[in-house]
Amino acid sequence: MTTSQRASRKPRRVRRLTTTSDAPRPTEAIRWSKVIDAQTRIASGHYDREAVRSRLVDAVLRALKSS
């Protein structure tokens, strides 16, 4: 393939990394204080406790069943 052929091609489309279901809707505000609080709990090891892990798994399973 020559250089002139490469230049005449259209650029490839790039796939979006998020789908519409992953991205927050425009009407949904991101509560940054909640995000920061969660990051602090993660950094402190809060979610590494057995009781917290169990409740977290239960909550995720309930959310998956209801959707």
PQR file with spaces between the fields and no chain letter, atoms N, CA, C, O and H, PARSE charges and radii, in Angstrom:
ATOM       1  N    MET     1       0.856   -1.166    0.000 -0.4000 1.5000
ATOM       2  CA   MET     1       0.000    0.000    0.000 -0.0000 2.0000
ATOM       3  C    MET     1       0.901    1.228    0.000  0.5500 1.7000
ATOM       4  O    MET     1       1.900    1.278    0.718 -0.5500 1.4000
ATOM       5  N    THR     2       0.549    2.191   -0.789 -0.4000 1.5000
ATOM       6  CA   THR     2       1.381    3.391   -0.878 -0.0000 2.0000
ATOM       7  C    THR     2       0.891    4.450    0.090  0.5500 1.7000
ATOM       8  O    THR     2      -0.189    4.339    0.670 -0.5500 1.4000
ATOM       9  H    THR     2      -0.262    2.151   -1.372  0.4000 1.0000
ATOM      10  N    THR     3       1.704    5.472    0.251 -0.4000 1.5000
ATOM      11  CA   THR     3       1.362    6.557    1.163 -0.0000 2.0000
ATOM      12  C    THR     3       0.114    7.293    0.703  0.5500 1.7000
ATOM      13  O    THR     3      -0.702    7.696    1.532 -0.5500 1.4000
ATOM      14  H    THR     3       2.582    5.562   -0.220  0.4000 1.0000
ATOM      15  N    SER     4      -0.051    7.474   -0.601 -0.4000 1.5000
ATOM      16  CA   SER     4      -1.224    8.189   -1.101 -0.0000 2.0000
ATOM      17  C    SER     4      -2.510    7.416   -0.822  0.5500 1.7000
ATOM      18  O    SER     4      -3.552    8.030   -0.594 -0.5500 1.4000
ATOM      19  H    SER     4       0.611    7.146   -1.275  0.4000 1.0000
ATOM      20  N    GLN     5      -2.463    6.094   -0.835 -0.4000 1.5000
ATOM      21  CA   GLN     5      -3.647    5.308   -0.525 -0.0000 2.0000
ATOM      22  C    GLN     5      -4.017    5.429    0.953  0.5500 1.7000
ATOM      23  O    GLN     5      -5.199    5.491    1.293 -0.5500 1.4000
ATOM      24  H    GLN     5      -1.617    5.595   -1.020  0.4000 1.0000
ATOM      25  N    ARG     6      -3.029    5.462    1.819 -0.4000 1.5000
ATOM      26  CA   ARG     6      -3.322    5.603    3.241 -0.0000 2.0000
ATOM      27  C    ARG     6      -3.968    6.950    3.550  0.5500 1.7000
ATOM      28  O    ARG     6      -4.886    7.026    4.366 -0.5500 1.4000
ATOM      29  H    ARG     6      -2.069    5.412    1.543  0.4000 1.0000
ATOM      30  N    ALA     7      -3.505    7.987    2.917 -0.4000 1.5000
ATOM      31  CA   ALA     7      -4.018    9.324    3.192 -0.0000 2.0000
ATOM      32  C    ALA     7      -5.461    9.479    2.733  0.5500 1.7000
ATOM      33  O    ALA     7      -6.204   10.275    3.306 -0.5500 1.4000
ATOM      34  H    ALA     7      -2.759    7.925    2.254  0.4000 1.0000
ATOM      35  N    SER     8      -5.870    8.737    1.714 -0.4000 1.5000
ATOM      36  CA   SER     8      -7.219    8.898    1.182 -0.0000 2.0000
ATOM      37  C    SER     8      -8.273    8.128    1.977  0.5500 1.7000
ATOM      38  O    SER     8      -9.466    8.351    1.770 -0.5500 1.4000
ATOM      39  H    SER     8      -5.265    8.091    1.248  0.4000 1.0000
ATOM      40  N    ARG     9      -7.876    7.239    2.871 -0.4000 1.5000
ATOM      41  CA   ARG     9      -8.842    6.465    3.649 -0.0000 2.0000
ATOM      42  C    ARG     9      -9.490    7.327    4.722  0.5500 1.7000
ATOM      43  O    ARG     9      -8.893    8.265    5.250 -0.5500 1.4000
ATOM      44  H    ARG     9      -6.907    7.058    3.039  0.4000 1.0000
ATOM      45  N    LYS    10     -10.730    6.973    5.022 -0.4000 1.5000
ATOM      46  CA   LYS    10     -11.439    7.661    6.104 -0.0000 2.0000
ATOM      47  C    LYS    10     -10.906    7.133    7.437  0.5500 1.7000
ATOM      48  O    LYS    10     -10.545    5.960    7.536 -0.5500 1.4000
ATOM      49  H    LYS    10     -11.215    6.210    4.593  0.4000 1.0000
ATOM      50  N    PRO    11     -10.853    7.984    8.453 -0.5600 1.5000
ATOM      51  CA   PRO    11     -10.413    7.499    9.761  0.2800 2.0000
ATOM      52  C    PRO    11     -11.428    6.507   10.333  0.5500 1.7000
ATOM      53  O    PRO    11     -12.632    6.639   10.111 -0.5500 1.4000
ATOM      54  N    ARG    12     -10.928    5.518   11.067 -0.4000 1.5000
ATOM      55  CA   ARG    12     -11.810    4.529   11.680 -0.0000 2.0000
ATOM      56  C    ARG    12     -12.592    5.158   12.815  0.5500 1.7000
ATOM      57  O    ARG    12     -12.096    6.037   13.520 -0.5500 1.4000
ATOM      58  H    ARG    12      -9.950    5.412   11.247  0.4000 1.0000
ATOM      59  N    ARG    13     -13.809    4.701   12.981 -0.4000 1.5000
ATOM      60  CA   ARG    13     -14.625    5.182   14.096 -0.0000 2.0000
ATOM      61  C    ARG    13     -14.151    4.520   15.375  0.5500 1.7000
ATOM      62  O    ARG    13     -13.808    3.337   15.378 -0.5500 1.4000
ATOM      63  H    ARG    13     -14.212    3.987   12.409  0.4000 1.0000
ATOM      64  N    VAL    14     -14.129    5.259   16.438 -0.4000 1.5000
ATOM      65  CA   VAL    14     -13.702    4.754   17.730 -0.0000 2.0000
ATOM      66  C    VAL    14     -14.940    4.386   18.530  0.5500 1.7000
ATOM      67  O    VAL    14     -15.886    5.168   18.627 -0.5500 1.4000
ATOM      68  H    VAL    14     -14.407    6.220   16.436  0.4000 1.0000
ATOM      69  N    ARG    15     -14.925    3.178   19.106 -0.4000 1.5000
ATOM      70  CA   ARG    15     -16.044    2.747   19.935 -0.0000 2.0000
ATOM      71  C    ARG    15     -16.077    3.538   21.233  0.5500 1.7000
ATOM      72  O    ARG    15     -15.040    3.844   21.822 -0.5500 1.4000
ATOM      73  H    ARG    15     -14.157    2.543   19.027  0.4000 1.0000
ATOM      74  N    ARG    16     -17.267    3.855   21.659 -0.4000 1.5000
ATOM      75  CA   ARG    16     -17.424    4.523   22.953 -0.0000 2.0000
ATOM      76  C    ARG    16     -17.128    3.529   24.058  0.5500 1.7000
ATOM      77  O    ARG    16     -17.459    2.348   23.945 -0.5500 1.4000
ATOM      78  H    ARG    16     -18.109    3.606   21.181  0.4000 1.0000
ATOM      79  N    LEU    17     -16.511    4.001   25.117 -0.4000 1.5000
ATOM      80  CA   LEU    17     -16.169    3.127   26.225 -0.0000 2.0000
ATOM      81  C    LEU    17     -17.359    2.852   27.135  0.5500 1.7000
ATOM      82  O    LEU    17     -17.416    1.805   27.779 -0.5500 1.4000
ATOM      83  H    LEU    17     -16.242    4.960   25.208  0.4000 1.0000
ATOM      84  N    THR    18     -18.293    3.768   27.192 -0.4000 1.5000
ATOM      85  CA   THR    18     -19.458    3.550   28.045 -0.0000 2.0000
ATOM      86  C    THR    18     -20.695    3.378   27.184  0.5500 1.7000
ATOM      87  O    THR    18     -20.795    3.931   26.089 -0.5500 1.4000
ATOM      88  H    THR    18     -18.247    4.619   26.669  0.4000 1.0000
ATOM      89  N    THR    19     -21.611    2.622   27.688 -0.4000 1.5000
ATOM      90  CA   THR    19     -22.897    2.494   27.016 -0.0000 2.0000
ATOM      91  C    THR    19     -23.869    3.439   27.704  0.5500 1.7000
ATOM      92  O    THR    19     -23.562    4.007   28.752 -0.5500 1.4000
ATOM      93  H    THR    19     -21.530    2.173   28.578  0.4000 1.0000
ATOM      94  N    THR    20     -25.011    3.598   27.124 -0.4000 1.5000
ATOM      95  CA   THR    20     -25.986    4.508   27.720 -0.0000 2.0000
ATOM      96  C    THR    20     -26.433    4.035   29.092  0.5500 1.7000
ATOM      97  O    THR    20     -26.795    4.854   29.937 -0.5500 1.4000
ATOM      98  H    THR    20     -25.260    3.136   26.273  0.4000 1.0000
ATOM      99  N    SER    21     -26.415    2.716   29.333 -0.4000 1.5000
ATOM     100  CA   SER    21     -26.833    2.229   30.643 -0.0000 2.0000
ATOM     101  C    SER    21     -25.769    2.475   31.711  0.5500 1.7000
ATOM     102  O    SER    21     -26.096    2.567   32.894 -0.5500 1.4000
ATOM     103  H    SER    21     -26.120    2.051   28.646  0.4000 1.0000
ATOM     104  N    ASP    22     -24.486    2.585   31.308 -0.4000 1.5000
ATOM     105  CA   ASP    22     -23.406    2.822   32.263 -0.0000 2.0000
ATOM     106  C    ASP    22     -23.291    4.289   32.655  0.5500 1.7000
ATOM     107  O    ASP    22     -22.945    4.610   33.792 -0.5500 1.4000
ATOM     108  H    ASP    22     -24.220    2.510   30.347  0.4000 1.0000
ATOM     109  N    ALA    23     -23.580    5.164   31.724 -0.4000 1.5000
ATOM     110  CA   ALA    23     -23.383    6.591   31.965 -0.0000 2.0000
ATOM     111  C    ALA    23     -24.566    7.169   32.738  0.5500 1.7000
ATOM     112  O    ALA    23     -25.710    6.766   32.525 -0.5500 1.4000
ATOM     113  H    ALA    23     -23.862    4.904   30.800  0.4000 1.0000
ATOM     114  N    PRO    24     -24.288    8.109   33.629 -0.5600 1.5000
ATOM     115  CA   PRO    24     -25.409    8.733   34.340  0.2800 2.0000
ATOM     116  C    PRO    24     -26.274    9.541   33.374  0.5500 1.7000
ATOM     117  O    PRO    24     -25.760   10.164   32.446 -0.5500 1.4000
ATOM     118  N    ARG    25     -27.554    9.527   33.593 -0.4000 1.5000
ATOM     119  CA   ARG    25     -28.447   10.308   32.745 -0.0000 2.0000
ATOM     120  C    ARG    25     -28.228   11.788   33.021  0.5500 1.7000
ATOM     121  O    ARG    25     -27.808   12.154   34.119 -0.5500 1.4000
ATOM     122  H    ARG    25     -27.972    9.021   34.347  0.4000 1.0000
ATOM     123  N    PRO    26     -28.506   12.650   32.039 -0.5600 1.5000
ATOM     124  CA   PRO    26     -28.308   14.088   32.266  0.2800 2.0000
ATOM     125  C    PRO    26     -29.094   14.625   33.454  0.5500 1.7000
ATOM     126  O    PRO    26     -28.692   15.608   34.075 -0.5500 1.4000
ATOM     127  N    THR    27     -30.211   13.984   33.770 -0.4000 1.5000
ATOM     128  CA   THR    27     -31.020   14.467   34.893 -0.0000 2.0000
ATOM     129  C    THR    27     -30.490   13.982   36.238  0.5500 1.7000
ATOM     130  O    THR    27     -30.883   14.501   37.283 -0.5500 1.4000
ATOM     131  H    THR    27     -30.539   13.185   33.265  0.4000 1.0000
ATOM     132  N    GLU    28     -29.596   12.982   36.219 -0.4000 1.5000
ATOM     133  CA   GLU    28     -29.046   12.448   37.459 -0.0000 2.0000
ATOM     134  C    GLU    28     -27.768   13.206   37.810  0.5500 1.7000
ATOM     135  O    GLU    28     -26.816   13.226   37.031 -0.5500 1.4000
ATOM     136  H    GLU    28     -29.278   12.561   35.370  0.4000 1.0000
ATOM     137  N    ALA    29     -27.757   13.816   38.961 -0.4000 1.5000
ATOM     138  CA   ALA    29     -26.563   14.524   39.401 -0.0000 2.0000
ATOM     139  C    ALA    29     -25.640   13.549   40.114  0.5500 1.7000
ATOM     140  O    ALA    29     -26.095   12.685   40.865 -0.5500 1.4000
ATOM     141  H    ALA    29     -28.531   13.800   39.594  0.4000 1.0000
ATOM     142  N    ILE    30     -24.368   13.689   39.880 -0.4000 1.5000
ATOM     143  CA   ILE    30     -23.386   12.880   40.593 -0.0000 2.0000
ATOM     144  C    ILE    30     -23.127   13.560   41.923  0.5500 1.7000
ATOM     145  O    ILE    30     -22.737   14.726   41.975 -0.5500 1.4000
ATOM     146  H    ILE    30     -23.998   14.390   39.271  0.4000 1.0000
ATOM     147  N    ARG    31     -23.344   12.828   42.985 -0.4000 1.5000
ATOM     148  CA   ARG    31     -23.118   13.401   44.320 -0.0000 2.0000
ATOM     149  C    ARG    31     -21.667   13.134   44.701  0.5500 1.7000
ATOM     150  O    ARG    31     -21.334   12.079   45.241 -0.5500 1.4000
ATOM     151  H    ARG    31     -23.660   11.880   42.943  0.4000 1.0000
ATOM     152  N    TRP    32     -20.812   14.108   44.411 -0.4000 1.5000
ATOM     153  CA   TRP    32     -19.369   13.948   44.598 -0.0000 2.0000
ATOM     154  C    TRP    32     -19.015   13.723   46.056  0.5500 1.7000
ATOM     155  O    TRP    32     -18.022   13.054   46.343 -0.5500 1.4000
ATOM     156  H    TRP    32     -21.082   14.965   43.972  0.4000 1.0000
ATOM     157  N    SER    33     -19.785   14.253   46.977 -0.4000 1.5000
ATOM     158  CA   SER    33     -19.484   14.012   48.388 -0.0000 2.0000
ATOM     159  C    SER    33     -19.626   12.527   48.716  0.5500 1.7000
ATOM     160  O    SER    33     -18.855   11.990   49.511 -0.5500 1.4000
ATOM     161  H    SER    33     -20.592   14.796   46.744  0.4000 1.0000
ATOM     162  N    LYS    34     -20.605   11.863   48.110 -0.4000 1.5000
ATOM     163  CA   LYS    34     -20.786   10.426   48.317 -0.0000 2.0000
ATOM     164  C    LYS    34     -19.633    9.633   47.704  0.5500 1.7000
ATOM     165  O    LYS    34     -19.171    8.649   48.282 -0.5500 1.4000
ATOM     166  H    LYS    34     -21.232   12.299   47.464  0.4000 1.0000
ATOM     167  N    VAL    35     -19.174   10.066   46.537 -0.4000 1.5000
ATOM     168  CA   VAL    35     -18.046    9.407   45.869 -0.0000 2.0000
ATOM     169  C    VAL    35     -16.797    9.520   46.731  0.5500 1.7000
ATOM     170  O    VAL    35     -16.075    8.541   46.920 -0.5500 1.4000
ATOM     171  H    VAL    35     -19.549   10.865   46.068  0.4000 1.0000
ATOM     172  N    ILE    36     -16.545   10.708   47.249 -0.4000 1.5000
ATOM     173  CA   ILE    36     -15.364   10.933   48.086 -0.0000 2.0000
ATOM     174  C    ILE    36     -15.454   10.114   49.372  0.5500 1.7000
ATOM     175  O    ILE    36     -14.458    9.537   49.809 -0.5500 1.4000
ATOM     176  H    ILE    36     -17.132   11.504   47.095  0.4000 1.0000
ATOM     177  N    ASP    37     -16.634   10.061   49.979 -0.4000 1.5000
ATOM     178  CA   ASP    37     -16.817    9.249   51.185 -0.0000 2.0000
ATOM     179  C    ASP    37     -16.530    7.772   50.907  0.5500 1.7000
ATOM     180  O    ASP    37     -15.869    7.104   51.702 -0.5500 1.4000
ATOM     181  H    ASP    37     -17.443   10.531   49.624  0.4000 1.0000
ATOM     182  N    ALA    38     -17.024    7.271   49.787 -0.4000 1.5000
ATOM     183  CA   ALA    38     -16.789    5.865   49.426 -0.0000 2.0000
ATOM     184  C    ALA    38     -15.306    5.607   49.178  0.5500 1.7000
ATOM     185  O    ALA    38     -14.778    4.576   49.595 -0.5500 1.4000
ATOM     186  H    ALA    38     -17.561    7.813   49.141  0.4000 1.0000
ATOM     187  N    GLN    39     -14.635    6.532   48.505 -0.4000 1.5000
ATOM     188  CA   GLN    39     -13.202    6.377   48.258 -0.0000 2.0000
ATOM     189  C    GLN    39     -12.429    6.344   49.577  0.5500 1.7000
ATOM     190  O    GLN    39     -11.468    5.587   49.716 -0.5500 1.4000
ATOM     191  H    GLN    39     -15.064    7.369   48.166  0.4000 1.0000
ATOM     192  N    THR    40     -12.841    7.152   50.530 -0.4000 1.5000
ATOM     193  CA   THR    40     -12.192    7.172   51.844 -0.0000 2.0000
ATOM     194  C    THR    40     -12.389    5.838   52.556  0.5500 1.7000
ATOM     195  O    THR    40     -11.454    5.308   53.157 -0.5500 1.4000
ATOM     196  H    THR    40     -13.621    7.768   50.417  0.4000 1.0000
ATOM     197  N    ARG    41     -13.609    5.292   52.490 -0.4000 1.5000
ATOM     198  CA   ARG    41     -13.870    3.988   53.115 -0.0000 2.0000
ATOM     199  C    ARG    41     -13.048    2.882   52.448  0.5500 1.7000
ATOM     200  O    ARG    41     -12.522    2.003   53.130 -0.5500 1.4000
ATOM     201  H    ARG    41     -14.369    5.723   52.003  0.4000 1.0000
ATOM     202  N    ILE    42     -12.938    2.925   51.133 -0.4000 1.5000
ATOM     203  CA   ILE    42     -12.140    1.928   50.416 -0.0000 2.0000
ATOM     204  C    ILE    42     -10.680    2.011   50.857  0.5500 1.7000
ATOM     205  O    ILE    42     -10.054    0.988   51.133 -0.5500 1.4000
ATOM     206  H    ILE    42     -13.365    3.640   50.579  0.4000 1.0000
ATOM     207  N    ALA    43     -10.137    3.233   50.923 -0.4000 1.5000
ATOM     208  CA   ALA    43      -8.732    3.420   51.292 -0.0000 2.0000
ATOM     209  C    ALA    43      -8.458    2.968   52.724  0.5500 1.7000
ATOM     210  O    ALA    43      -7.359    2.503   53.027 -0.5500 1.4000
ATOM     211  H    ALA    43     -10.645    4.064   50.699  0.4000 1.0000
ATOM     212  N    SER    44      -9.442    3.100   53.603 -0.4000 1.5000
ATOM     213  CA   SER    44      -9.232    2.728   55.004 -0.0000 2.0000
ATOM     214  C    SER    44      -9.442    1.245   55.257  0.5500 1.7000
ATOM     215  O    SER    44      -9.195    0.772   56.366 -0.5500 1.4000
ATOM     216  H    SER    44     -10.335    3.477   53.357  0.4000 1.0000
ATOM     217  N    GLY    45      -9.893    0.500   54.253 -0.4000 1.5000
ATOM     218  CA   GLY    45     -10.096   -0.941   54.416 -0.0000 2.0000
ATOM     219  C    GLY    45     -11.459   -1.304   54.971  0.5500 1.7000
ATOM     220  O    GLY    45     -11.665   -2.434   55.414 -0.5500 1.4000
ATOM     221  H    GLY    45     -10.094    0.884   53.351  0.4000 1.0000
ATOM     222  N    HIS    46     -12.386   -0.372   54.956 -0.4000 1.5000
ATOM     223  CA   HIS    46     -13.718   -0.613   55.510 -0.0000 2.0000
ATOM     224  C    HIS    46     -14.399   -1.818   54.852  0.5500 1.7000
ATOM     225  O    HIS    46     -15.061   -2.599   55.535 -0.5500 1.4000
ATOM     226  H    HIS    46     -12.219    0.546   54.596  0.4000 1.0000
ATOM     227  N    TYR    47     -14.246   -1.974   53.548 -0.4000 1.5000
ATOM     228  CA   TYR    47     -14.932   -3.047   52.830 -0.0000 2.0000
ATOM     229  C    TYR    47     -14.223   -4.389   52.944  0.5500 1.7000
ATOM     230  O    TYR    47     -14.720   -5.389   52.425 -0.5500 1.4000
ATOM     231  H    TYR    47     -13.708   -1.339   52.993  0.4000 1.0000
ATOM     232  N    ASP    48     -13.078   -4.434   53.608 -0.4000 1.5000
ATOM     233  CA   ASP    48     -12.354   -5.693   53.788 -0.0000 2.0000
ATOM     234  C    ASP    48     -12.847   -6.493   54.987  0.5500 1.7000
ATOM     235  O    ASP    48     -12.391   -7.615   55.207 -0.5500 1.4000
ATOM     236  H    ASP    48     -12.674   -3.622   54.030  0.4000 1.0000
ATOM     237  N    ARG    49     -13.758   -5.944   55.756 -0.4000 1.5000
ATOM     238  CA   ARG    49     -14.307   -6.662   56.915 -0.0000 2.0000
ATOM     239  C    ARG    49     -15.364   -7.652   56.454  0.5500 1.7000
ATOM     240  O    ARG    49     -16.119   -7.377   55.521 -0.5500 1.4000
ATOM     241  H    ARG    49     -14.128   -5.032   55.578  0.4000 1.0000
ATOM     242  N    GLU    50     -15.414   -8.793   57.103 -0.4000 1.5000
ATOM     243  CA   GLU    50     -16.329   -9.871   56.697 -0.0000 2.0000
ATOM     244  C    GLU    50     -17.796   -9.458   56.747  0.5500 1.7000
ATOM     245  O    GLU    50     -18.550   -9.767   55.824 -0.5500 1.4000
ATOM     246  H    GLU    50     -14.800   -9.017   57.861  0.4000 1.0000
ATOM     247  N    ALA    51     -18.215   -8.769   57.801 -0.4000 1.5000
ATOM     248  CA   ALA    51     -19.617   -8.368   57.935 -0.0000 2.0000
ATOM     249  C    ALA    51     -20.016   -7.381   56.835  0.5500 1.7000
ATOM     250  O    ALA    51     -21.120   -7.449   56.293 -0.5500 1.4000
ATOM     251  H    ALA    51     -17.602   -8.518   58.551  0.4000 1.0000
ATOM     252  N    VAL    52     -19.118   -6.483   56.522 -0.4000 1.5000
ATOM     253  CA   VAL    52     -19.409   -5.490   55.473 -0.0000 2.0000
ATOM     254  C    VAL    52     -19.472   -6.166   54.112  0.5500 1.7000
ATOM     255  O    VAL    52     -20.341   -5.855   53.297 -0.5500 1.4000
ATOM     256  H    VAL    52     -18.222   -6.428   56.962  0.4000 1.0000
ATOM     257  N    ARG    53     -18.554   -7.087   53.868 -0.4000 1.5000
ATOM     258  CA   ARG    53     -18.557   -7.816   52.591 -0.0000 2.0000
ATOM     259  C    ARG    53     -19.855   -8.585   52.399  0.5500 1.7000
ATOM     260  O    ARG    53     -20.426   -8.591   51.308 -0.5500 1.4000
ATOM     261  H    ARG    53     -17.848   -7.340   54.530  0.4000 1.0000
ATOM     262  N    SER    54     -20.311   -9.221   53.440 -0.4000 1.5000
ATOM     263  CA   SER    54     -21.544  -10.004   53.365 -0.0000 2.0000
ATOM     264  C    SER    54     -22.739   -9.109   53.019  0.5500 1.7000
ATOM     265  O    SER    54     -23.537   -9.446   52.145 -0.5500 1.4000
ATOM     266  H    SER    54     -19.848   -9.216   54.326  0.4000 1.0000
ATOM     267  N    ARG    55     -22.858   -7.975   53.704 -0.4000 1.5000
ATOM     268  CA   ARG    55     -23.959   -7.046   53.413 -0.0000 2.0000
ATOM     269  C    ARG    55     -23.856   -6.487   52.006  0.5500 1.7000
ATOM     270  O    ARG    55     -24.868   -6.304   51.331 -0.5500 1.4000
ATOM     271  H    ARG    55     -22.210   -7.701   54.414  0.4000 1.0000
ATOM     272  N    LEU    56     -22.633   -6.216   51.561 -0.4000 1.5000
ATOM     273  CA   LEU    56     -22.421   -5.671   50.221 -0.0000 2.0000
ATOM     274  C    LEU    56     -22.839   -6.678   49.150  0.5500 1.7000
ATOM     275  O    LEU    56     -23.495   -6.319   48.172 -0.5500 1.4000
ATOM     276  H    LEU    56     -21.810   -6.365   52.109  0.4000 1.0000
ATOM     277  N    VAL    57     -22.458   -7.930   49.341 -0.4000 1.5000
ATOM     278  CA   VAL    57     -22.849   -8.983   48.389 -0.0000 2.0000
ATOM     279  C    VAL    57     -24.365   -9.130   48.357  0.5500 1.7000
ATOM     280  O    VAL    57     -24.952   -9.245   47.281 -0.5500 1.4000
ATOM     281  H    VAL    57     -21.925   -8.222   50.136  0.4000 1.0000
ATOM     282  N    ASP    58     -24.997   -9.129   49.510 -0.4000 1.5000
ATOM     283  CA   ASP    58     -26.462   -9.230   49.567 -0.0000 2.0000
ATOM     284  C    ASP    58     -27.131   -8.075   48.824  0.5500 1.7000
ATOM     285  O    ASP    58     -28.091   -8.280   48.081 -0.5500 1.4000
ATOM     286  H    ASP    58     -24.520   -9.035   50.384  0.4000 1.0000
ATOM     287  N    ALA    59     -26.628   -6.880   49.026 -0.4000 1.5000
ATOM     288  CA   ALA    59     -27.210   -5.704   48.363 -0.0000 2.0000
ATOM     289  C    ALA    59     -27.038   -5.776   46.852  0.5500 1.7000
ATOM     290  O    ALA    59     -27.953   -5.424   46.108 -0.5500 1.4000
ATOM     291  H    ALA    59     -25.848   -6.714   49.630  0.4000 1.0000
ATOM     292  N    VAL    60     -25.879   -6.227   46.393 -0.4000 1.5000
ATOM     293  CA   VAL    60     -25.635   -6.339   44.945 -0.0000 2.0000
ATOM     294  C    VAL    60     -26.560   -7.395   44.343  0.5500 1.7000
ATOM     295  O    VAL    60     -27.143   -7.178   43.281 -0.5500 1.4000
ATOM     296  H    VAL    60     -25.136   -6.512   46.998  0.4000 1.0000
ATOM     297  N    LEU    61     -26.694   -8.519   45.008 -0.4000 1.5000
ATOM     298  CA   LEU    61     -27.578   -9.584   44.499 -0.0000 2.0000
ATOM     299  C    LEU    61     -29.033   -9.130   44.439  0.5500 1.7000
ATOM     300  O    LEU    61     -29.737   -9.432   43.475 -0.5500 1.4000
ATOM     301  H    LEU    61     -26.220   -8.696   45.871  0.4000 1.0000
ATOM     302  N    ARG    62     -29.491   -8.402   45.470 -0.4000 1.5000
ATOM     303  CA   ARG    62     -30.868   -7.857   45.444 -0.0000 2.0000
ATOM     304  C    ARG    62     -31.047   -6.903   44.280  0.5500 1.7000
ATOM     305  O    ARG    62     -32.075   -6.933   43.604 -0.5500 1.4000
ATOM     306  H    ARG    62     -28.919   -8.157   46.253  0.4000 1.0000
ATOM     307  N    ALA    63     -30.050   -6.050   44.039 -0.4000 1.5000
ATOM     308  CA   ALA    63     -30.145   -5.082   42.941 -0.0000 2.0000
ATOM     309  C    ALA    63     -30.182   -5.795   41.588  0.5500 1.7000
ATOM     310  O    ALA    63     -30.916   -5.386   40.689 -0.5500 1.4000
ATOM     311  H    ALA    63     -29.215   -6.025   44.588  0.4000 1.0000
ATOM     312  N    LEU    64     -29.404   -6.842   41.448 -0.4000 1.5000
ATOM     313  CA   LEU    64     -29.398   -7.590   40.187 -0.0000 2.0000
ATOM     314  C    LEU    64     -30.714   -8.328   39.962  0.5500 1.7000
ATOM     315  O    LEU    64     -31.193   -8.408   38.830 -0.5500 1.4000
ATOM     316  H    LEU    64     -28.808   -7.174   42.179  0.4000 1.0000
ATOM     317  N    LYS    65     -31.291   -8.857   41.010 -0.4000 1.5000
ATOM     318  CA   LYS    65     -32.564   -9.571   40.879 -0.0000 2.0000
ATOM     319  C    LYS    65     -33.716   -8.623   40.534  0.5500 1.7000
ATOM     320  O    LYS    65     -34.636   -8.994   39.805 -0.5500 1.4000
ATOM     321  H    LYS    65     -30.902   -8.792   41.929  0.4000 1.0000
ATOM     322  N    SER    66     -33.658   -7.417   41.056 -0.4000 1.5000
ATOM     323  CA   SER    66     -34.765   -6.466   40.829 -0.0000 2.0000
ATOM     324  C    SER    66     -34.673   -5.773   39.477  0.5500 1.7000
ATOM     325  O    SER    66     -35.650   -5.171   39.031 -0.5500 1.4000
ATOM     326  H    SER    66     -32.911   -7.116   41.648  0.4000 1.0000
ATOM     327  N    SER    67     -33.530   -5.843   38.819 -0.4000 1.5000
ATOM     328  CA   SER    67     -33.420   -5.152   37.516 -0.0000 2.0000
ATOM     329  C    SER    67     -33.699   -6.042   36.349  0.5500 1.7000
ATOM     330  O    SER    67     -33.643   -5.595   35.204 -0.5500 1.4000
ATOM     331  H    SER    67     -32.736   -6.332   39.181  0.4000 1.0000
